[in-house]
Amino acid sequence: MTIRSTRLLAGAGFAAIFALAAPAFADDAGELVVTATRTPTESDRLPARVEVIDRADFESKGLVSLADALREAPGVTVVSTGAPGAQTSVFLRGANSKHALALFDGIRLNDPTAPNGQYDFGQDTLGDLERVEVLRGAASSVYGSDAIGGVVNLVPRRGAGKAFAPYFDVSAGSFETWRGVVGAAGSVGALSYGATVDAFSTEGFDQVPDRFVTHTGDKDGADIATFTGSMAYALTDALSLDALVRHRTARADFDTFSGGPFFSQRADDPDLEIDSDDYTVWRIGGSLKTGDFTTRLSGGQVLNERRERDGGVVTTTVEGERNFVDLETRWTRARIGFVSDPALTFGAQYATERTDNSSTLFTNALFAEEDNRALFAVGQGRLGKGTDVALSLRWDDNENFGDQTTYTLGVSQDFAAFNLPVRVYASWGASYKAPTLSERFGTNFFNVGNPDLQPEEGESAEIGFDATPFEALSFGATYFDTEIENLIEYDFGSLQNINIGRADIDGFETYVKGSLSDRANIRLSYVFTDARNASAAGNPRLARRAPHAWSVDGSVQVTEKLKLSAGWTWTSSRIDVLYDDNGDFAAGAGRNAGYDTGRLALDFAVTDALSLYAVARNISDTDYEDPNAFRGAPRSVSVGVRGTF
């Protein structure tokens, strides 16, 4: 494939001009992130955009769920079918939801039992997390399959500046919602650790919109509980051991698309529920440092099980399992020749996946498994004055469809060395999405598995800049372009999935942020996304990707103890499957109305360790559907108390 060079350069120039008028969100200069290159690196030295939503953001903005946190990042579209616990998809830079790779501390989470392998972002809360890193752009050369649109990495809480640092957070609010978090982290000599329990429950609201005649007001609630524990222990200056475990269980109500006399209507159904949606992740590892080299060996499992019920009768049970072993070596030095801070990370990975949906009313039983081997290398360093180079190369070999090679090359130039407060960067890379076990081997009345499916292949480029003309003001922009071929789509003629689709996606992100005083700051953002189905007549827009998204976010330290945080987002209309007021299918590709919502959070520091807070979401009580036929969350208010000792 060939990236449209003329459009890339023209778009970059337009984005640079537009940044002055309609800005967006940038990384905090110098913040260390690990997701882009596997090596802790200052964000302003990376040829990529990595947004970090950290614990300070969670608390000051009153964020509770992972979906809430991801809505804070530009270029990220979150589509949810209800309150926390409901199915939630994430689209990164206009790519499909299955093209977003989810990680927990670097461990792959994407669901091998899901028909297209995507991760459901609706069941995770934030109590056990220190931060969420969102890498926008292709990253298969670092992590393998799925990372065409980008990566979401959940980083757990662990370690502290003292031996024992307990914390808690308790809140209650609208829709009979309550939440409780308790945990502790610390560092004692050679040991660092963290452990958290996070429980969330809500009666929810009716997911069927008020406009539907089938709306009854039946509430769709959810319950989520998560335990996370991690530790690292240095046996010697050279040898250390570490372990990590996370178990999350969730339950959620949902409504039917099989109501009415002809079983084709969107309607309330109080008997439907996801009885359990459990995810367990564990890993043990060890690291050995010899000179400039640090070698790490680790292994573990990702286990998931989902069970659905209708009136108490089990309708679906699916189980997935991923076993993995990783061997990684990192080489770092302060300087080698004219290259400063060189780093090279290389290694091998082996993983096996299986899916078992032996109990389901809607598809034939499927038990399938496969293994995948990979070799990878990621290098970076600074050449001369402010020129940072990063490159990565990866080779994956799957037992069912063969091998796949991906790469990324990026350059970042910081002109501060030449007394200019500007940074520019550019990157180019290839990515892929492997066909799932369900797509290749699953069968039902309407589908025949296609074992000959090949991976979807993407090629992406981006170019951007950041400028800081004054200490209190910064702005910038990024233009991105992605082409995806061999997209897997369902063919009604052959009753199976085949590689026939192609997508063209481009757009730009702009931002400006500044400090109005030492007590107040503000951030403005705008994102334009043009995601098209290039294999269909007329190149129509892809569904559920809003072309325009705006946001404004700010905070004010009103007094020494009182802090106010507020934000507002606007989302334009977008293409979606539409349903009429009777709950019946109306159009396969119609225009779903745009909407805007706002939030307001207050935090009062009673002491240095104890705070009272209140959060209002959708403060205008906007009536919206995203996706169509699913009611957006109405206005809600919650109050709570948190402490860190």
ChimeraX attribute file (.defattr): number of C-alpha atoms within 10 A of each C-alpha:
attribute: neighborCount
match mode: 1-to-1
recipient: residues
	/A:1	11
	/A:2	7
	/A:3	15
	/A:4	13
	/A:5	11
	/A:6	9
	/A:7	14
	/A:8	19
	/A:9	14
	/A:10	12
	/A:11	20
	/A:12	22
	/A:13	16
	/A:14	15
	/A:15	25
	/A:16	23
	/A:17	14
	/A:18	18
	/A:19	23
	/A:20	14
	/A:21	11
	/A:22	19
	/A:23	27
	/A:24	27
	/A:25	27
	/A:26	27
	/A:27	15
	/A:28	13
	/A:29	11
	/A:30	11
	/A:31	15
	/A:32	15
	/A:33	21
	/A:34	18
	/A:35	25
	/A:36	27
	/A:37	23
	/A:38	17
	/A:39	18
	/A:40	12
	/A:41	17
	/A:42	15
	/A:43	22
	/A:44	25
	/A:45	26
	/A:46	23
	/A:47	26
	/A:48	24
	/A:49	21
	/A:50	26
	/A:51	23
	/A:52	24
	/A:53	18
	/A:54	16
	/A:55	18
	/A:56	11
	/A:57	15
	/A:58	21
	/A:59	17
	/A:60	20
	/A:61	28
	/A:62	25
	/A:63	21
	/A:64	17
	/A:65	20
	/A:66	21
	/A:67	26
	/A:68	18
	/A:69	22
	/A:70	23
	/A:71	15
	/A:72	22
	/A:73	22
	/A:74	24
	/A:75	28
	/A:76	22
	/A:77	24
	/A:78	23
	/A:79	23
	/A:80	24
	/A:81	24
	/A:82	28
	/A:83	28
	/A:84	29
	/A:85	32
	/A:86	23
	/A:87	17
	/A:88	20
	/A:89	20
	/A:90	29
	/A:91	20
	/A:92	29
	/A:93	30
	/A:94	29
	/A:95	30
	/A:96	21
	/A:97	23
	/A:98	25
	/A:99	30
	/A:100	32
	/A:101	30
	/A:102	26
	/A:103	20
	/A:104	16
	/A:105	15
	/A:106	16
	/A:107	19
	/A:108	21
	/A:109	22
	/A:110	23
	/A:111	26
	/A:112	24
	/A:113	26
	/A:114	19
	/A:115	15
	/A:116	20
	/A:117	24
	/A:118	23
	/A:119	24
	/A:120	22
	/A:121	24
	/A:122	24
	/A:123	27
	/A:124	23
	/A:125	25
	/A:126	24
	/A:127	29
	/A:128	26
	/A:129	20
	/A:130	16
	/A:131	20
	/A:132	25
	/A:133	22
	/A:134	28
	/A:135	25
	/A:136	25
	/A:137	31
	/A:138	34
	/A:139	30
	/A:140	30
	/A:141	29
	/A:142	26
	/A:143	25
	/A:144	24
	/A:145	25
	/A:146	30
	/A:147	29
	/A:148	35
	/A:149	30
	/A:150	27
	/A:151	27
	/A:152	24
	/A:153	23
	/A:154	23
	/A:155	19
	/A:156	22
	/A:157	23
	/A:158	22
	/A:159	21
	/A:160	17
	/A:161	11
	/A:162	12
	/A:163	16
	/A:164	17
	/A:165	16
	/A:166	17
	/A:167	17
	/A:168	19
	/A:169	20
	/A:170	18
	/A:171	18
	/A:172	19
	/A:173	17
	/A:174	17
	/A:175	19
	/A:176	13
	/A:177	19
	/A:178	19
	/A:179	22
	/A:180	19
	/A:181	21
	/A:182	19
	/A:183	21
	/A:184	22
	/A:185	23
	/A:186	21
	/A:187	20
	/A:188	14
	/A:189	10
	/A:190	12
	/A:191	17
	/A:192	22
	/A:193	23
	/A:194	24
	/A:195	23
	/A:196	24
	/A:197	20
	/A:198	23
	/A:199	20
	/A:200	25
	/A:201	22
	/A:202	23
	/A:203	19
	/A:204	24
	/A:205	21
	/A:206	24
	/A:207	27
	/A:208	31
	/A:209	25
	/A:210	16
	/A:211	13
	/A:212	18
	/A:213	14
	/A:214	19
	/A:215	19
	/A:216	15
	/A:217	13
	/A:218	16
	/A:219	20
	/A:220	25
	/A:221	25
	/A:222	25
	/A:223	22
	/A:224	23
	/A:225	21
	/A:226	24
	/A:227	20
	/A:228	24
	/A:229	22
	/A:230	22
	/A:231	20
	/A:232	21
	/A:233	18
	/A:234	16
	/A:235	11
	/A:236	11
	/A:237	9
	/A:238	12
	/A:239	16
	/A:240	18
	/A:241	19
	/A:242	18
	/A:243	18
	/A:244	20
	/A:245	18
	/A:246	21
	/A:247	18
	/A:248	21
	/A:249	21
	/A:250	25
	/A:251	22
	/A:252	27
	/A:253	26
	/A:254	23
	/A:255	22
	/A:256	16
	/A:257	16
	/A:258	15
	/A:259	17
	/A:260	14
	/A:261	7
	/A:262	7
	/A:263	11
	/A:264	14
	/A:265	19
	/A:266	27
	/A:267	25
	/A:268	25
	/A:269	23
	/A:270	16
	/A:271	14
	/A:272	20
	/A:273	22
	/A:274	22
	/A:275	21
	/A:276	18
	/A:277	21
	/A:278	20
	/A:279	21
	/A:280	19
	/A:281	20
	/A:282	19
	/A:283	19
	/A:284	18
	/A:285	18
	/A:286	17
	/A:287	19
	/A:288	17
	/A:289	17
	/A:290	11
	/A:291	10
	/A:292	11
	/A:293	16
	/A:294	17
	/A:295	18
	/A:296	19
	/A:297	18
	/A:298	18
	/A:299	19
	/A:300	20
	/A:301	21
	/A:302	23
	/A:303	21
	/A:304	23
	/A:305	20
	/A:306	20
	/A:307	19
	/A:308	21
	/A:309	17
	/A:310	15
	/A:311	11
	/A:312	11
	/A:313	10
	/A:314	16
	/A:315	16
	/A:316	19
	/A:317	20
	/A:318	21
	/A:319	22
	/A:320	22
	/A:321	20
	/A:322	23
	/A:323	17
	/A:324	20
	/A:325	18
	/A:326	16
	/A:327	17
	/A:328	18
	/A:329	18
	/A:330	20
	/A:331	17
	/A:332	20
	/A:333	15
	/A:334	11
	/A:335	13
	/A:336	11
	/A:337	6
	/A:338	10
	/A:339	18
	/A:340	19
	/A:341	14
	/A:342	19
	/A:343	21
	/A:344	21
	/A:345	21
	/A:346	20
	/A:347	18
	/A:348	18
	/A:349	18
	/A:350	17
	/A:351	18
	/A:352	16
	/A:353	21
	/A:354	19
	/A:355	24
	/A:356	19
	/A:357	21
	/A:358	15
	/A:359	17
	/A:360	16
	/A:361	12
	/A:362	11
	/A:363	16
	/A:364	15
	/A:365	16
	/A:366	20
	/A:367	17
	/A:368	17
	/A:369	17
	/A:370	14
	/A:371	16
	/A:372	17
	/A:373	17
	/A:374	20
	/A:375	20
	/A:376	22
	/A:377	21
	/A:378	23
	/A:379	21
	/A:380	26
	/A:381	23
	/A:382	21
	/A:383	16
	/A:384	11
	/A:385	15
	/A:386	17
	/A:387	19
	/A:388	24
	/A:389	23
	/A:390	24
	/A:391	22
	/A:392	23
	/A:393	20
	/A:394	23
	/A:395	19
	/A:396	23
	/A:397	16
	/A:398	16
	/A:399	12
	/A:400	17
	/A:401	14
	/A:402	11
	/A:403	14
	/A:404	19
	/A:405	18
	/A:406	25
	/A:407	22
	/A:408	23
	/A:409	19
	/A:410	21
	/A:411	21
	/A:412	24
	/A:413	23
	/A:414	22
	/A:415	16
	/A:416	13
	/A:417	13
	/A:418	10
	/A:419	8
	/A:420	12
	/A:421	16
	/A:422	19
	/A:423	20
	/A:424	21
	/A:425	24
	/A:426	21
	/A:427	23
	/A:428	22
	/A:429	24
	/A:430	25
	/A:431	32
	/A:432	27
	/A:433	27
	/A:434	20
	/A:435	26
	/A:436	21
	/A:437	26
	/A:438	23
	/A:439	25
	/A:440	21
	/A:441	16
	/A:442	22
	/A:443	19
	/A:444	13
	/A:445	9
	/A:446	10
	/A:447	19
	/A:448	16
	/A:449	18
	/A:450	19
	/A:451	18
	/A:452	15
	/A:453	20
	/A:454	19
	/A:455	23
	/A:456	23
	/A:457	22
	/A:458	28
	/A:459	23
	/A:460	25
	/A:461	24
	/A:462	26
	/A:463	26
	/A:464	25
	/A:465	23
	/A:466	25
	/A:467	18
	/A:468	18
	/A:469	12
	/A:470	9
	/A:471	9
	/A:472	13
	/A:473	16
	/A:474	21
	/A:475	26
	/A:476	27
	/A:477	32
	/A:478	28
	/A:479	28
	/A:480	25
	/A:481	26
	/A:482	27
	/A:483	24
	/A:484	24
	/A:485	20
	/A:486	19
	/A:487	22
	/A:488	22
	/A:489	14
	/A:490	16
	/A:491	13
	/A:492	10
	/A:493	6
	/A:494	11
	/A:495	16
	/A:496	19
	/A:497	22
	/A:498	21
	/A:499	18
	/A:500	14
	/A:501	17
	/A:502	21
	/A:503	24
	/A:504	22
	/A:505	21
	/A:506	24
	/A:507	24
	/A:508	26
	/A:509	28
	/A:510	31
	/A:511	28
	/A:512	26
	/A:513	23
	/A:514	18
	/A:515	17
	/A:516	13
	/A:517	10
	/A:518	9
	/A:519	13
	/A:520	16
	/A:521	18
	/A:522	18
	/A:523	22
	/A:524	23
	/A:525	26
	/A:526	26
	/A:527	27
	/A:528	20
	/A:529	23
	/A:530	19
	/A:531	27
	/A:532	22
	/A:533	18
	/A:534	19
	/A:535	15
	/A:536	12
	/A:537	7
	/A:538	9
	/A:539	14
	/A:540	16
	/A:541	23
	/A:542	23
	/A:543	21
	/A:544	23
	/A:545	28
	/A:546	23
	/A:547	19
	/A:548	17
	/A:549	24
	/A:550	21
	/A:551	24
	/A:552	21
	/A:553	21
	/A:554	19
	/A:555	21
	/A:556	19
	/A:557	16
	/A:558	11
	/A:559	10
	/A:560	9
	/A:561	13
	/A:562	16
	/A:563	19
	/A:564	20
	/A:565	22
	/A:566	20
	/A:567	20
	/A:568	17
	/A:569	20
	/A:570	16
	/A:571	19
	/A:572	15
	/A:573	18
	/A:574	21
	/A:575	21
	/A:576	23
	/A:577	17
	/A:578	18
	/A:579	20
	/A:580	16
	/A:581	16
	/A:582	16
	/A:583	23
	/A:584	19
	/A:585	16
	/A:586	13
	/A:587	12
	/A:588	11
	/A:589	15
	/A:590	16
	/A:591	15
	/A:592	23
	/A:593	15
	/A:594	16
	/A:595	15
	/A:596	18
	/A:597	21
	/A:598	20
	/A:599	21
	/A:600	20
	/A:601	23
	/A:602	21
	/A:603	24
	/A:604	17
	/A:605	17
	/A:606	13
	/A:607	10
	/A:608	10
	/A:609	11
	/A:610	16
	/A:611	18
	/A:612	19
	/A:613	22
	/A:614	21
	/A:615	22
	/A:616	21
	/A:617	21
	/A:618	20
	/A:619	16
	/A:620	13
	/A:621	15
	/A:622	15
	/A:623	16
	/A:624	20
	/A:625	22
	/A:626	21
	/A:627	21
	/A:628	22
	/A:629	28
	/A:630	21
	/A:631	22
	/A:632	25
	/A:633	24
	/A:634	19
	/A:635	18
	/A:636	16
	/A:637	18
	/A:638	20
	/A:639	19
	/A:640	19
	/A:641	19
	/A:642	20
	/A:643	18
	/A:644	14
	/A:645	11
